[in-house]
Structure formats: structure tokens, C-alpha cells
Amino acid sequence: MGRLFGTDGVRGVANADLTAEMALGLSVAAAHVLAEAGTFAGHRPTAVVGRDPRASGEFLEAAVVAGLASAGVDVLRVGVLPTPAVAHLTGALGADLGVMLSASHNAMPDNGIKFFARGGHKLADELEDRIESVYEEHRTGAPWDRPTGAGVGRVRTYDEGFDQYVSHLLKALPNRLDGLKIVLDEAHGAAARVSPEAFSRAGAEVVTIGAEPDGLNINDGCGSTHLEQLRAAVLDHGADLGIAHDGDADRCLAVDHTGEEVDGDQILAVLALAMRERSTLRSDTVVATVMSNLGFKLALEREGLELVQTAVGDRYVLEEMKEKGYALGGEQSGHVIILDHATTGDGTLTGLLLAARIAETGRTLRDLASVMERLPQVLVNVPDVDKSRVGTSVELVSAVTEAERELGATGRVLLRPSGTEPLVRVMVEAADIDQARSVAGRLADTVKSALG
């Protein structure tokens, strides 16, 4: 069996790859593993369970709740809320475990299960591996040790989570948003109620699109992976900016008043300068992945800030932040982690703080984002190759060395094996888009010949 857990929980087509039986089994396994690890020592355990609006989330939630309760865990069902809300409530309520049912930006047929440890932090790799191992043992025949009578878990709905999470977001704001008109694209997802409520309470005039989830339309032509509707709405309404979330609202992208996209790198740059002014950017350092635009690194250098880069995946950004005590990190895709206020990427929080910077300075988002210039970036996926030999092929190493020599200091090459597919990603940055395309094309051909 291949590893079930990816970089962001377990995902698959709901009711095909990810079944009710799997959801129930993984939840029971998680309860047993955390009990073995001493997480529940001396008290009756509690879990917070939330989901995004996908239709499949209804039966998967029922399975997860049943699994946890059958393992002796009391369950607080918080309903449809963003992933960062479930993480926050897990910590704020002193719960031993959090579970979020979502496939983030994926299309509606998919769904996923993500576990949070006590405090609202993502589970360590070794705990995920143990959960998977225990799940497989019992799936193939080993019986569970099941409580009976008063030992079974109790289940109740916890509607107070909505207001608690919104209040938490507003407490993180350094100033109000009065005078700003903001378009919010909620991707017909988990933040369809939360985000408009938070921005409105903060003083902004809010226009919403993509805020009518029906269980089937999540991420469908809207949200952070489809900015066309947001651009049009910002221009139509004469808004100061637009904010786009994905299905579970753990990421945020933006559009300025001219309709131009502002990506995660630019948002990080804007927030980094704001946090430095408030002396909250610890060690004057930002954490990002190796996929961040070279223009981001050059901008931070000009501002006297440090950039620490990690492997791709917000969990690796978070691990580096927690280990070294950094306050700000994220990804170009819009996962932004502000560790003083969240234990995971939080799209609504990110959008609020970005808008607060605009209100505080009186500058447009376009002006603020101009602190960095995005260098042209070309990404080519090369399928059906032996991705395990990316770092050992002499032919490929030679080709990369030659490409880096050609690009010089204003260019960059990155070859990365996909974590989930049999392909290699070729990324090239250069000051000139034609040069980036040319170099990327040559390297892609070399990858095919060397690894095919």
C-alpha cells in the first residue's frame, strides 16, 4: 500500500478512494495512536470536527464522528468552517485532536481528512505513519479494543465556534478597515459566511462573490485558482482590492484596484515590511519555499530582510518557523502563516492583515506590492520519467549547470520530482520571458532523454 498521508492529509475521490469505511477506520486509528502516545493521559479526550461544504463531507463527517465516539472520544461538531478555524478551535478549546474534512482547492469530487494535534498543530510525520500502520493492521483483521457503556464518546454540536473564530481574527488586526471597499471571492467554500462577517465587522464595505455553496460548486470556476471573476468584480464595483480564498480558506490571493493579481510572494513582502515596522518580524526573517519567485528574494535583500527557504509544502515552512521561532512564512500559492495568530495558513487572516496595511498607510495595494518585481517564471511538467534519478543523472546535472551559467545572477533553475505523480517539474526564472521559455524547453527535453 502506498502512503495514504500526503503533505496535507489524506485525499482522494470521495466514495471511491476515500470511503466512509476509511474515514471511520482512520479516525479510530488516530484515537488509538494518540492514546498510546500519552496525549489522552489522565482525562477523557475531546475532538473538534469541521468540514467544508462538499456534499461528500456530510457522510464523511458522520463516519469520522462515529469512529471517534466509538473509540471513546467526545466530539464537538463545529460544522462548515475553514481549516484554520478548526485548528484554532482545537487549541482554544483545549481539545486533544482536531479533524478537518476538505480537499482544499481540489474539484468537488475529491475530499480529504486532515488531523490536528493538541494546540491545533499538524501531526508529525511519525504520528501520521503510525496512524496509517494501525489503520492497515485493523483493516486486515486485527480487532479494535472498543469501550462500552459510559466509555463511549458523546457527540454534540458546537455552534459557538463561528463567533469565537471571527472574534479571534478581529483581535489580530492592528487597525480597522473603514473606508475600504473589498470584493471577497469565497470559492463557494468553507469561508462563505466567516470571511464576509469578519471583514464587515472590521469596517470594510464588502461585496461577495462565490459565497453560495450548494455542496457541488466548491472551487468551480472561482476562488484562488480562478481569479477571472474576482478581477471583473473589482473593476465593476470600483473596489480597492479583491481577496480570493480556496475551498477550505487556508490560502489567500489578491487583486489590486486595476485587476492585477497579487500573489503569495507579494503578499508576504507587504506583510513582512508591516511586521518589521511593528517589531513583530522576529529576526527580520521570512520563511518561504524553493518555488518562491527570485524577485521576492531580491526584494527582501534590498529591504535588509533575510529569506529562509524550505522544500515545497506549507508543512515544511511551518516546521522551520516553529523550530527557529520565526513569525512569518508562506508559499507563492497564497498559504501564509502568521505564527503569532495561527498554527496553519489562514486565508481570511491574511486578507484582513493585507487590507489593514492598505488602510493604515493610505497606499494602494498596487503601490505596496511594487516592493517586489516578479521575474518571469516558466514551469514545465515532464511526465512518465524516472523521477528518482533527478539528482544523480550526469547528463541532467551538466545541463542544469550550463543553464545556470547562461542565466547568471538574475535567473534560476529548479528541477523537482513530483511528490504524487511520475513526473519532474522544470522551473526556470529569468529577467526575460523568452529566455526563460527557451531554457525551460531545453531542460525539459533533456529530462525526457535522460530519465525517460
N, C-alpha and C positions, 0 to 999 in steps of 0.2 A: 504493500500500500504506500502510495506517495504521501508526503507530509500534508496533512489537512490544513494546518495553520500556515498562512502566508504572512506577509509583512503587516497585514491589517486584519487579523482574524481568519475565520473560515468563510469562504464564499463559493457560490455556485448557483446553478439554475434551481430555483425553488421548486420543490416537489419532484426533482429529478436527481440532481447532485446533492442538494441539501434538503433532506426529507424531515418529516416530523419525528421519525424514529431517531435520526441522527441528532437533531436538536435536543430531544429528550435525553439521549444517551450521553451527549457531551456535557449537558448541564449536570447530570448525576455524577459523571466523572470529575467535573470541576469541583463539585462539593466534596467528594471523597479526597481528592488530591489536596485541596486547601485544608481539609480537616487533618490529613496526615502531616501537612507542613506546620501544623500548630496554629493556623490562622483563627480557628474557632475555639481555641483552648479556653475553658472556663466559662463559656457563655453560649447561649442559644444564637446561632448565626442568622443574619439577615442579608437579603439581596435586594438590590434595586434593579428592576427590569423595565426597559423602554424600547421603543421601536420607531421606525419611520413609517409613512402612510401606505407602503406597499400592501396590496391585497394579501400576499403570502405572509406578511408579518402577523396577520391575525392568527393563523393556525400555528405558525412557528412560535409566537409568543405563548400560546396555550401549551405547547409542548415543553418549552423551557420552564414555564411556571410549574407545570406538572412534575417535571424532572426534579427541580429544586425542592419543591414541597415534599416529594416522595423521599428525598434524601435528608429530610429534617430541617430544611432551611425555610425560615419565614420570608415571604416575598412582598415587596411593595411595588405594585404596578403603577408606573408613572405615565403610561400611555404614550402618545405620539409627542416626542421631544427630540431635540438634536442630540447627537452623540456627546458633545461636550457638556450638555445638561445632565445626562446620565452620569458622566464621570464626576461632575461637580456634586451632584446629589449623593453619590456613593460616599464621597468624602464628608460632605456637610452633615449627613445623617448618621455617620459612624457605621455605615454598612460594611459587611465583610467582603462583599462581592457585588459587582455591577455587571449587567448584561445588556448589550445593545444589539437589536436586530436591524441591520441595514446593510446594503451593498453600496453605500456612498453615492458616487457619481455613475455607477453602472445602470444599464437599462432595467426596466421594470421586471422582466422575467427572473432576474438574479435577486438573491438576497444573501445575507451573511449574519454571522454571530461573532460578536466581539466581547471579550471578558475584560473586566477591570478588577484589580485587586483593591484591598482596603486603602482608602485615601484617594481613590479614583485614578490610580496609575495603571498603565498597561501591564499585563502579566509578563514576567521574564520568560525568555525563550525556554529555559529548562522546565518551568511550570507548564507551559503550553505542550512541550514534548511529553511530559508526564501525563497530562490530561489525555492526550491523544493515545498514549500507550495503554492507560487504564480503560479508556473507551473501547479500544480494539480488543483487549482481553475479555471484557464482558460482552461485547458484541458477538464474540465467537464461542460463548458458552459459560464462562465463569459467573456464578450468581452474585447479585448485589447483596450487601448487608443492609436490610431495609428496616427503618424504625416502624413501630406500630403505636396505636393508641395516641396518647398525648405527645408522642415523639415526632409525629409527622408535622411538617411545616404548615403554617397558616398563611393565607393569601388575602391581601386587602388592596383596594385601590387607593392611591396617594395623589389626589388632585392638587394638593398644596405645592407640588413640585414646580408647577408653571410659574407661580408668583415668586417662589424662592429663587428660581434661576434668573428671572428678569431683574429682581432686586439686586442679586449678585452682580449682574452685568452693569447696572447703573452705578453701583458703588465703585466700579473700576474706572469710571470716567473722570478725567481731570477737570472738565468743564462741560457746559451744556451745548446743545446743537441748535439753539434758537437762531432763526434766520436762514437756515439751510433747507433747500428742497431736495429730497433724495428719492430716487427710484430704487425699489428693492425687488429683485427677482429671486423668488423663493424656490424655484425649481419644482414647484408642486410637491415640496418635500417636508421634512421634519420641522423646519423653522417657519412654516407658513403663518402661524399665529404668534410665535415668540418674537421674531425679529421685528415685524411692524410695531408690536406693542412696545418693545424696548426703545426703538428709535423715536416713536411718538412721545413716550414718557420723557425722553431726553430733550424734547423741544423741537425736533425736526418736523417739517411738513413732509409727509410720507405719501408716495404713490407706489402701489404694489402691483406687480405682475407675477404670474406663475404662483399664485397663492390660493389655488382652488384644488387641492389634491382630491382625487377620487379613487386612489388605490392603484390606478393603472397608468396615470400620466406623469409619474415622477421622472424628472430629467428629460422629458420628451420635448426636444427642440428648445429647451430653456435652461436657465441656470448657468453655472460657471463653465460648462462645456459647450454652451451655445449662447454667445453674447449678442447675437444679432437683434433679438427683441429688446434687450436692455438698451443697446445703442439707440435704437429707434425711439424708445420711450423717453430716454433722457433728452433727446433733441426735440421731440414733440412737446414735452412739458416744460422745456427750458430749465431743466434741473441743474443743480450744482454738480451732482455726481450720481452715478448708479453703482449699486452693490449687488453682486451675484453670489449666491450660495450654491452648493451641490445638495444632493438628496438628504444627507444627514447633517448638513450645515457645519462641517468641521473645516471647511475652506472658504475663502473669500477672494474674489477678483473684483476689479472695479473698472468703471468707465468714467472718463472726465467729462466736463461740460461740452466738449467738442465731439464726443462719441469715441474718443481714442481709448483703447484698452490700457489699463494699468495692471501689470501682472504682479505675482507674488514677490519677485525680486524688488520691484519698485516700491511696493507697499512696505517691505522690510526696511528699505533705505529710508523712507519717510518716517517710519516709527522709530528707527534707530536714532535719528537726529533729535526727534522729540524726546525720547527717553534720556538721551545724553544731557539735554538741557535741564531735565528734572533730576539728574543724577541717579537714575534708576537703571541705566545700561551698565550692568556690572562688568568691570574690566574693559569697558569700551569695546566689547566684542559681540559679534553676531555669528550665529551658527547656521550654516546652510549646507546643501548637498553639492556634490560634484557637478550636478546638472545646472547649477545657477549660472546665469549669463556672466561672461567675463566683464562686461560693463558694470555689473554690480560690484565685483571685486575691486575694479579700478576706482569706482566712486567712493567706496569705503576707504581706500588708501588715501585718496585726495582729502577726505574729511578726517584723517588721522585715526580711523577705526580699524580694528582687526577683524578678519574673517577666518573662521574655523570651518573646514569642510568635512563632510561625512559621506558615507555611502548613501545611495538613493533610498528614501523611505523616511517618513516623519518620525518613526520609532527610533531611528539611529540619531536623528537630530536631537530628539528628546533625551536619549541616553547620554549624549555628550553634554547637553545642558545641565542635566542633573548631576553628572559626575564632577563637572568643573564649576558648577554654580553660576552659569551664565543665565541671563534673563530673557533673551530674545533669540528666536531661531525660526526657521521655516523653509519652505520649498517654493520654487517658481510657480508651481501649480496652485498656490494660494493657501496651503497649510501653514498657518502662522501660529507659533506657540509663544505666549507671554506668560512665563512661568510664575510670576508673582500673582497671577489671577486665574490660571488654568493649568490643568495637568495634561492637556492634549490640545491639538489645533482647535480653535474656536472661531468660526466664520463670523458670527454675529458680534462677538467681542472685537475682532479685528476691524470689522466695518465701523463699529462705533468709535474706536480709537482713531481710525483714519479720518472720519468725519470730524471728530473733536479737534484734530490738528488743523483742519481747514478753518473751523470756527474760531479757534484760538489765534491763528496767525492772520486771518483775513485774506490769505492767498488761495488761488485756485488749486485744484488737485493737479492740473496740468503743470502749473509752476512748481509745485512741491515735488512732483515726480521727475522733473527735469534734472534733479540732482544726479541722476544716472542716465547714461545713454545706452540703450540696448544694442549690442553689436549683433549683426546678422547671424542667425543660428540655423543650421540645417541639420535635420535628423533623418537618417535613412535606416529602415529596418531591413536586415538581410536574413530571410527565413531559411529553414532547412539546412543548417550548418552545424558543425560540431562546436558548440559554444564553449565547451570545456577547454579548448586549446587556444583561446583568445590570447592568453599571456605567454604562451610557450612557442607559438609558431614563429620561426626565424623570418620567414617571408613577411609576415604581418608586422612584426616588430620593426623590421627595416623600413617598411612602407610608412609606418607611423612616424618614425624618426625623420624621414625625408619630408613628410607633410609638415611636421612641426618646424623644421628648418625653413621651409618655404613661407609659413605663416608669420614667423617671428614673434615679437612680444605682443602684438595686437591680435593674435589668433590662438586657437586652442583646439586640440583633438581629444576626443574621448571615445573609446570603444568599450562597450559594456554588454555582457551577456544578459539576456532577459532572465528574470527570476522565475517566470511562469511559462515561457514558451521557448521552442527550439530556434531561437533567433539571436542575432547580435545587433545591437543598436550602435550606429555610427553617428556621432555628433561632431560637427565642425563649426567653429566660430571664426569669423574674420571681419576685418573692417569693411570689406566689400562683399556683397551678397553673391556676385558671380564667382568670385574666388572660392567662397565657402562651398558653393554648389559643385564647382569643379573638383575640389579636393575631396569632398564627401563622396562624389561619384566614383573617383578613382579608388578610394579606400574601400568602398562597398564592393567594387569588382575584385579587389584583392582578397577581401574576406571570403567571397564566393569561391575563388580559385584556391585559396589556401586552406579553407575549412570545410568546403563542400564535399 
